[in-house]
Structure formats: C-alpha cells, structure tokens
Amino acid sequence: MNSFASRALVIMAGAGTAVALAAAPALAADNTFTLAAGKASAYGTYDRMMSIPERPVPPVAVNGTLAMNGRNRCAVVQIAYNGPADGIEWRTLNSLCGRGKTNFAARSEFLWGGGRPEVRLCTGNTVARAEQGRDCDVFTPAADF
C-alpha cells in the first residue's frame, strides 16, 4: 500500500510540476500585444522598466515588429505622449510603405496622472495620411500592469 501511495504522490507531483510549467508562459505573455489595421500588423512587448537612482530609465519600454502586406499602402506605429494643454499626441516610432517588415523600439514616460501610454497602428495611402490616425488599431495597457 505504501508503494502505491508513493507512486501516486510522485505522479501527482509530476503533474503539478507540468501544470506549473505550462502556466508560466501564459503569465509572461500578458505583456505582449498584437495590432491589425488594413493589411498591416504590429506585434511586440510592452514592459514596465525598473530604474535605480544612480541610473534612471523611462518606466515604459515598447519593442516590436511592424509588418505590411499591401503594395500601395503605408503603416505607422505610434506611441501616445503628453501634448500641450494636457492633450494626448502621437509620436511615430516607425513607418513602412509597401510589403516588408521593420522593427521598432521606444522608451517612454507615463502620461499625466500616471497613465501608461497607448500604442497604435495606423494605415493610409502615405505616411502622412497614416499619421492622421483615421484607420487604426489601439493597444491600451492594463491599469494594473
């Protein structure tokens, strides 16, 4: 009976380890985002950075890839920042016209009131039209990130 109980305990412990290992990637995936607008897509990570007083860094880090599948379209990836009079403005991280892929990266401060800046993907016939933000998909980070 003891050998049966010890085998069952080993099997249960092994299963518990497998469950814990399987759950770990899901927790790590919470900081990822995927955006799609028209024939463009953007995906990457949105991380909160830790800094030390001797070497401060901006608290938000965004890294990713912009992919375009259309020939005659352009796409831009933008991050929100504080504009004049507490308004929100968009800074372009990278743009792409025609088919292909390109990487983007940004470090950002929090918005007024401690809000985390949103990331958006927009498309248009030109980069300037894409930057106007008419055809977009927006990633809004969770409040308790």
C-alpha positions in Angstrom: 0.0 0.0 0.0 2.8 2.4 0.8 4.4 1.8 -2.6 1.1 2.6 -4.3 0.7 5.8 -2.3 4.2 6.9 -3.0 3.8 6.2 -6.7 0.5 8.2 -6.7 2.3 11.1 -4.9 5.2 11.0 -7.5 2.7 11.1 -10.4 0.7 13.9 -8.8 3.9 15.9 -8.1 5.0 15.4 -11.7 1.6 16.5 -12.9 1.7 19.6 -10.6 5.1 20.5 -12.0 3.8 20.1 -15.5 0.8 22.3 -14.8 3.0 24.9 -13.2 5.4 24.9 -16.1 2.6 25.2 -18.6 1.1 28.1 -16.7 4.3 30.1 -16.6 4.4 31.1 -20.3 0.8 32.4 -20.0 1.9 34.9 -17.3 4.8 36.1 -19.4 2.5 36.6 -22.4 0.5 39.3 -20.5 2.9 42.0 -21.7 2.5 41.2 -25.4 0.3 43.0 -27.9 -0.9 42.4 -31.4 -2.5 45.1 -33.6 -4.0 44.9 -37.1 -5.3 47.6 -39.4 -5.9 47.1 -43.1 -3.1 44.9 -44.4 -0.7 45.9 -41.7 0.1 44.3 -38.4 2.3 45.1 -35.4 3.2 42.9 -32.6 5.6 43.0 -29.7 6.1 43.6 -26.0 5.1 46.3 -23.6 7.2 46.2 -20.5 7.4 48.2 -17.3 11.1 49.1 -16.5 12.7 49.4 -13.1 15.3 52.0 -12.5 17.7 52.9 -9.8 18.5 56.4 -8.6 22.1 56.2 -10.0 20.8 55.3 -13.5 17.2 56.3 -14.0 15.4 54.9 -17.1 11.9 55.7 -18.5 9.3 53.4 -17.0 7.8 52.1 -20.2 9.6 50.0 -22.9 7.9 49.0 -26.1 9.6 46.7 -28.6 8.1 45.1 -31.7 7.8 44.4 -35.4 5.7 46.2 -38.0 4.7 44.2 -41.0 3.0 45.4 -44.2 1.3 43.1 -46.7 -0.1 45.7 -49.1 1.8 47.1 -52.1 0.3 50.6 -52.2 -0.3 51.3 -48.5 1.7 52.7 -45.7 1.6 52.0 -42.0 2.9 53.7 -38.9 3.3 52.5 -35.3 2.9 55.3 -32.8 3.0 55.8 -29.0 1.0 58.4 -27.0 2.7 61.2 -25.2 1.6 64.4 -23.3 0.9 67.2 -25.7 0.3 70.9 -24.9 -2.5 71.7 -22.5 -2.7 68.1 -21.2 -3.7 66.8 -24.6 -2.6 63.5 -26.0 -0.4 63.4 -29.1 1.1 60.6 -31.1 4.8 60.1 -31.8 5.7 57.9 -34.7 8.1 55.0 -33.8 8.5 53.6 -37.3 6.8 53.6 -40.7 6.7 51.3 -43.6 5.3 51.6 -47.2 4.9 48.5 -49.3 5.5 44.9 -48.4 8.0 44.1 -45.7 8.9 44.1 -42.1 10.7 46.5 -39.8 11.4 46.7 -36.1 10.6 49.5 -33.7 11.5 50.3 -30.1 10.7 53.1 -27.7 11.2 54.2 -24.1 8.5 56.4 -22.7 7.4 58.2 -19.5 4.0 57.8 -18.0 1.2 60.2 -19.2 -0.2 62.9 -17.0 -1.9 61.3 -13.9 0.3 58.2 -14.1 -1.4 56.6 -17.1 0.5 54.2 -19.3 0.8 55.4 -22.9 -1.2 53.6 -25.6 0.4 52.1 -28.7 -1.4 52.3 -32.1 -1.0 51.1 -35.6 -2.5 53.2 -38.4 -2.6 52.8 -42.2 -3.1 55.2 -45.1 -2.0 55.9 -48.7 1.0 57.8 -47.5 2.9 58.0 -44.2 1.4 61.5 -43.6 -2.1 60.1 -44.1 -1.4 57.2 -41.8 -0.2 59.5 -39.1 -3.5 61.3 -39.2 -5.0 58.3 -37.4 -8.1 57.5 -39.4 -7.7 53.7 -39.8 -6.1 52.5 -36.6 -6.0 49.7 -34.0 -5.0 50.8 -30.5 -3.4 48.8 -27.7 -4.4 50.0 -24.2 -2.2 48.5 -21.5 -4.0 47.1 -18.4 -4.3 49.5 -15.5 -2.7 47.0 -13.0 0.1 46.0 -15.4 
